[in-house]
Amino acid sequence: DRQQADPKLLRHKWENAFTIDAASWGYSRKSNIGDYLSVRDMLHQVISTIAYGGNALINVGPTHDGRILPVFQERLLALGKWLEVNGAAV
């Protein structure tokens, strides 16, 4: 159930599925750094989703051989550090 956070709470379970590469759900050699969500943008997606009762599903596009690019690793590690400090609040 793909939803966006909304101040009106939904009575059913819902999920906000989003991808770190705003231009593609898969790996794209054509992506540039401006195509990726910033850590701040990711935090906004996660926090607003959880605040309104949703589940956040974060997609990364691995390469054809299963590697996760450093930009995805960096974003996810930064999100993890933020959650170490603030996770109990969400």
C-alpha positions in Angstrom: 0.0 0.0 0.0 2.1 2.9 -1.3 1.3 6.1 0.5 2.8 9.4 1.3 2.7 10.8 4.9 -0.3 12.9 5.5 -1.5 14.7 8.7 -4.7 12.6 8.6 -3.9 9.3 10.2 -5.0 6.3 8.2 -6.9 3.5 10.0 -5.1 0.8 8.0 -1.5 -0.2 7.8 0.4 1.5 5.0 3.9 1.8 3.6 6.0 4.5 2.0 8.4 2.8 -0.4 11.0 5.1 -1.7 14.4 4.9 -3.4 17.6 6.6 -2.6 18.2 7.2 -6.3 15.3 9.6 -7.0 15.7 8.9 -10.8 15.7 5.1 -10.8 14.5 2.1 -8.8 17.5 0.1 -10.0 21.1 0.7 -10.6 21.8 3.3 -13.3 25.2 4.2 -14.7 23.7 7.4 -15.8 22.9 8.6 -12.3 24.8 11.5 -10.9 25.2 12.7 -7.3 22.3 15.1 -7.7 19.9 12.2 -8.4 20.4 10.7 -4.9 18.3 11.8 -1.9 20.4 13.6 0.7 20.5 12.2 4.2 18.3 15.1 5.3 15.7 14.1 2.6 15.8 10.5 3.6 15.3 11.5 7.3 12.3 13.6 6.3 10.8 10.6 4.4 11.4 8.2 7.3 10.3 10.6 10.1 7.2 11.8 8.4 6.1 8.3 7.4 6.6 6.9 10.9 5.0 10.0 12.5 1.7 9.2 10.7 1.7 5.5 11.4 3.4 4.2 8.3 6.3 1.8 7.6 9.3 3.1 5.6 10.8 0.8 2.9 14.0 2.2 1.5 15.2 0.9 -1.8 18.8 0.8 -3.1 19.7 -0.3 -6.6 22.5 -2.8 -6.6 24.8 -3.3 -9.6 24.4 -6.4 -11.8 26.7 -8.4 -9.6 25.0 -7.4 -6.3 27.3 -4.6 -5.1 25.9 -1.6 -3.3 27.5 1.6 -4.4 29.4 3.7 -1.8 26.8 6.5 -2.1 24.1 4.2 -0.9 26.3 2.8 1.8 27.1 6.3 3.0 23.4 7.4 3.1 22.3 4.2 4.9 25.2 4.4 7.5 24.3 8.1 8.2 20.6 7.1 8.6 21.8 4.3 11.0 23.9 6.7 13.1 20.9 9.0 13.4 18.7 6.1 14.4 21.2 5.1 17.1 20.7 8.4 18.8 17.0 9.0 18.0 15.6 5.6 17.2 13.7 5.2 20.4 11.8 8.4 19.6 10.5 7.0 16.4 
